[in-house]
């Protein structure tokens, strides 16, 4: 690991900012040294007071989980507190921002754009525990988003591969399910940190929703029928830590395939992806990629409403935000079920025709599901 890849823990940065803030306040009072009592008072009023407010809001949502109006009020309290303490220059916005935009919204029971967040008692306990960890130890480094739909046969292998990562940093796993009926949700809840139900929307929409709820600045995407290599997360962090880099992709090889399968996937996900970046027309496959969260959201994320080429549309947009890299160590292994069903010739003709239509009309063909 390079020296540039070592990040300062968020909790350490928070303590530095808080100490600096206390020092500025004391100097405004005409003191050259920090009075310990001043530090205690500031800590109580500017940290624990809003924390208690958040706790009360969360408790109300916990008890009255079936009443959306009350949960909306809790969200508004969280938003108000976040803005107030931002103006006071307190470092609490880290906590407030996470609770409001990523945690409390997971509790809210509402419908919009065919998205339904389901509330359960155990979800509130998990969110409360994660928020305490976030406050005391800082945010994670990488958020992994996995879209699922009736992937009970494959999702366990995908989640297990993430749990066995050779990675010394913190990361979270977010599963966005499209309404599975085969037990995928039950399997995902055993390992994933967050499980969100988003019915009736394409895979690009699901990935975008996961990125919006992500805690980390680095957001990785992998499909449920794909298995990550042991250094997958380390490779992502190494690449996205470089200055000016906004995205990274890696080779995807067949899981348990033949020699012909290995060669075909090396050409499609290895050589062609790398050459597309060299020529300035990148095509980053959505089932094995990672982006920095801010430029990803600023350019709109994956093209929503598409069943195909949503990753190509994103690649062409985000190339204007910074550099895209190909990391050969960012290896993933995917299922060959689509190849087994349609064959290489039919799939090759389908993708060539789709790319031609997309280049001319910005439209894409319908991508049939294989399950």
N, C-alpha and C positions, 0 to 999 in steps of 0.2 A: 504494500500500500504506500502511495506517495504521500509526502508531507502535506501537499495541497489538499488531499482528500480527507484530512482529519478536521472535523467540524467541532466548534466549541459548543458544549451542551447548552440547551436553551435555559435550563435552570441557573447555570452559572452566569449567563448573560443577564438574566432577570435580576439576580442579586447585585451585579455590577451597576445596572441602571438604577436600582432602588437606592443603593448607597450614594450614587452621584446626586440623585434627587434630594435626599436628606441633607447632603452637604450644601447644596444650593440654597435650600430653605433656611438652614442655620446661618449661612453667610448673609442672607437678606435681613436676618434679625441682628446683625452686627457681631456675630460670634465667629471666632477663628477656628474653633474646634467643635466637633459634633457632641452635643449632650446626649448621653444614652437614653434619657427620658424622652427627648424629642423623637428619637428614632422609634421608641416603643409606641408613642402616641400616633405617629404617622403610620406605623405599621398596622395599629389597631383600627384606625379610622379609614385608611385608604385601601386596606387589604381585607381585613376580616369583616368589616361592615358590609361591603357588597357581596362578600362570600356568603354571609348570613342571608342576605336578600335572595341570592341565587338558591340557597338551600331551602328557604321557605317556598319559593316558586316551584322548585322541583318537587317538594313534598306535597304541595297542593295538586300538582299534576299526577303525582303518584297515587294519591287518594281518590281524586276525581278524574281518573283517566278517561272516562267515557263522555266527558263534557268538553267539547272543543272550545267553547267560549272561554272557559277558565284557563285552558292551556294557551289560548291565544293571548290572554292577559298576562300570563307568566312570561311568554315570549316578549311582549312589549316591555315588561319590567326589565327583562334582561337587556334588551336593546337600549332602553333609556339609561340604565346603569353603565353600560359599555360606553355610551357617548359622553356621559358626565365625567367618568374617570379618565377618559382620553383627554378631555380638556384640562384635567388636573395634572396631566403629565405623569400619572401613576403607571407603573408597568402592568397593572391588572388587565389591560385590554387583551393580553394574551389569553387569559382565562375567559374573559367576557366574550371575546370574539369566538372562541371555540364553543362555549356553551350556547351562544345564541344561534350562530349560523350552522353549526355542525351537530350539536348535541340536543338542544332543546327542540329543534325542528324535527328531530327524529321521534320526539314524544307527541308532537301535535297530530291530531287525528283530523285530516282534511283531504279533500279531493281537488285535483287540479292537473290538467293535462294528462289525465288518465293515470296519475300517480297516487298511490294509496300507501300511507305509512301506517303500519299496524302497531298498536301500543299494547304491551304486556307488562305485567308487574316485574318480571325478571329483567326486562329491557331497561326499566328505570334503575334497577340496582346496578346493572352493568354500566350504564351511562354515568351514574354517580361515582362508581369506583374508578372508571376511566378518567373522569374529570379530576378526581383527587390526585391520580398519578400524573396527569397533565400539569397540574398546578405545582407539585413538589419536584418533579423530575424533568419537566419540559416535554416538548412534542417529539413524535417519532421522526425518523429521517425519510422513510419511504412508505407510501400508501399503495397497496396492491389492490386493484379493482378487478373482480371476476364476474362477468355477466353469465347468468345461467338460465336454462329453460329445459326442464326434464333431463338433467344431466346426472341422475343418480348413479349411473354406471361409471362415470369418469371423475366426478368432482372430488371424491375422497383422495384419489391419487394426486390430483392437483394441489389440494390443501396440504397433504402430507409432505409434498416436495417443498412447499414454502416453510413448513415447520422444521425441516431438516437443513435449512440454509446455513452455509458457512459465512455468517454475517455477524459482526460484532456491534451493530447498531440496533436501534429500535425500529420496528415496522408494524404496520397494522394490515389486516386483511378485510376488505369490504366486498361482500357478495351482493350483487343486485340481481334479483330473480324476476323473471318475466311471467310468473304465475305457474310454477311447476306443480304437477300432480303426481309425481312418482317418488316423493320422499326426499327430493333434493334439499329442501329447506331444513329438514331435520338433520341431515348430514352436515350442512353448512353451519348450523348453529353450534355444532360440537367444537368447531375449531375457529371459525371466522370471528372477528371482533365486532363487525356490524353486518347485519343481514337486512336488506331493504327489499320490499316487494314493489315492483313497477310493472304492472300488467299491461299487455297490449301495445308495447312500444318496441321498436327495433333495437338491435344491439348497440348502435351508436348512442341512442338516447340513454340506455342503461349505463354505458361507460361514462357519459357526461354527468349523470346523476351521482355516480360513485365519486367522481373527481370533485364535485361540488361539496360533498360531505367528507372529503379527505382532510386529515390533519397535517400531513406532511407537504413540503414544497415539491418533493419529487413524487410523481404519480406514475406507477407502472401498471400495465394492462396485460393480462394473460387470459386465455380462454379456459373454460372448465375442462375441456378434453385435452389440455396441454399440461405437460409436466416441466417444471423449471429445474435446470441443473443446479448443482450445489453452490456455485458462485454467481448465480444469476443476479441476486440483489447487490452483491459487492461490485459486479461489473457495471450495473446501472449507476450506483453511487459514484464510482470512479469516473464514468463518462460525463454525467450531469454536473459534476463538481468543477469541470473545466470552464474557464471564462468564455462567455458567449455561446455556450452550447445550450440548446433548448429541447433537444430530443435525441433519442438513441434507439437503435434497433439492433437485433442480433439474428443469427441463423437459427432456423427452426428445422429440425430433423424429424423423420418419422419414428414413432414409438413402436419398436418391434417390427419394422418393415424389412423388405428385401434390399439387396444391393441396388436394384433399379430404383426403388423408392428413395434410398439415400441420395443417389445421384440426382434424381429429379428435384428433390427438395433442396439440395445444395445449390442447384442452378436457380430455382425459383426464389428461394428466400435468402440465399447467400449472394451469389454473383449478381443477379439482376437488381436486388436492393442496393448493393454497393455501387453498381454502375449508374443507377438512376440518381443517386446522390451526387456522383461525380459530374454528371451532365446537367445538374440543376433542375431536374424534374423528379424529385424523390417520390417513391411509393413505399411508405413504411407500413408493413402489415400490422393490423390492429391486434392480432393475437399474441404478439411478442414485441412490445415497445414500451417506452417510458418517456415522459415529458416533464418539464418544469411546470408547476401548476399555474403560475401567474400568466405566462404567455399562452399556455394552453387555453385558459378560460378567456383571455382577452381576444383571441382569434375565433372564439366560438366553439372550440372543441370539435368532436367528431360531427360530421354533417348529419343532422337529425332527420328522421323520416325515411332514411334509406335502408334497404336490406343488403346493399352491395355498394362498394366504392366509397363508403363513408370514411375509411382510413385514407384513401387516395386524396379525397377532397381536403382532409385535414393536413396531409403532408404538403400539399400545394399552398395552403394558407400559412402554415406555421414556418415555412422556410424563410419568410420575410421577417420573422421575429429573431432569428439567430441561426446558428449552425446545427445541422443534423449529422450525427455520427453513426457509423456502423462498427459495433464492437463484436469481434469474432468470439470473444469469451462469454458473451451473453447468450448462451445456448439454451434452447427449449426443445422439448420433444412432444410432438402432437400426434393425434390419432389419424389414421389413414382411412377412416370410414367413408369419407366422400369419394376418395379415389377408388375404393373397392366397389362402390355403388355405381359410379358413372364412368370410370376409366380415364386414363390420361389423355387420350385423343379428344374425347368429348369435352373434358374440362378445359383443355388448352384452347380449343375453338371457342368455347363459351367465354373465357376470360379475354381472349383477343377481340372478340366481337364487342364485349362490354366496354373494354378500354377505348375502342374506336368510337362507340356511341357516346361515351363520357367526354372524350376529347372534342367532339363536334357539337354536342347538344347539352352537356353537363347533366345528362340523365344516365340512369343505369338500369340494367335488366333486373328482373326479380330473382332473388337468390333462394333456391329451394332449400328447406330445412332437411337435415339428415339426422334422424333419431330413431 
